């Protein structure tokens, strides 16, 4: 209900008119926009005190899309439609300037004040424009100093919302070039590079879809983003992200998930050990009991215990050498402390994971298809491939899909590629330890263990 009033769904008409010049696209924009304008104030939302139309992200998005439509469509729309489009943008700017008279954490204010600055500079002949610009610049600088972490990550730790804020900041910097020289502006791009896989995407951590940053190349080597709470292992083939950061609250809807020391792994440019990520829509009925829930993440699940938000997660050791990457961390999300060690043996391409907790727990690892018995362990029913439609579709959905495709990696000519991880069998599994050679045919037992693990 709220996102509908962003009007993003109407933007293909603007693109089609720009490409073809066909008047029917402008006419359809006019018909739909005027219908929306006439009925917009009749809609009531489900959240008391949060208007469906006059709230920050709606104002921000409409300003961006309608300003573009004004520039592209021009005289192709009628005078009354043009006036209503202008009133939408300028009324939104007036509202945003009044609403954001002081700093508040969150992606919604950050993005909105960036768009307010853009509007002020595009319509600089208006008598109010300079006042809007001063308010917007003050808030933007506050967000760069207080809402962007020291390692460049946005406060909420979600790649999707980080990318939204960075895109809004780029839009503001296009009309206010001094912003592009701010060290946090550059650090925000470096943050995406640190998390980016060799396949070109950033995993869907917290409430996020897969992010495909433009103009950003993956960083080199393994890195620890201490301020954000993400450890990254990287080799020529594999990429691992471990989450040990805090649960970040929010005055409306927190975008943190109820999990810590969870991980995602990709290899050969495709997902391997995966998670649910952000929902395709916040109206999804599984948002709270699946996407945000501990059971949708690659970590320990303690049945019967709620996962506390004040989890006090921490990294105890991060070490990287030519042969090994090592992460040790702990959290207090359960009544008993959970300690986890992850060792990545780079040249052999496998992971050894050790968990300690004084509780009966379920050891979880999710893939893109169900696990099936293979010898004394388990394998993925099918091999690695991207989420439905290709990796990067926002809100890829549940982590598991069913398919009967040949799982073996293939060369460009279609021939089966030699297994780069072929070698002697791993040692017998011990209690407290899981070895994960997560190539296209191996994964591990997600079943409940007997006794403490």
PyMOL commands that set and color helices and strands:
alter all, ss='L'
color gray80, all
select helices_A, chain A and resi 3-6+8-20+23-42+56-76+79-99+107-122+129-146+159-175+177-181+183-195+287-291+294-296
alter helices_A, ss='H'
color red, helices_A
select strands_A, chain A and resi 223-225+230-234+238-243+262-267+270-273+300-301+314-320+324-331+338-345+350-356+360-363+371-374+377-380+433-436+448-452
alter strands_A, ss='S'
color yellow, strands_A
deselect
rebuild
show_as cartoon
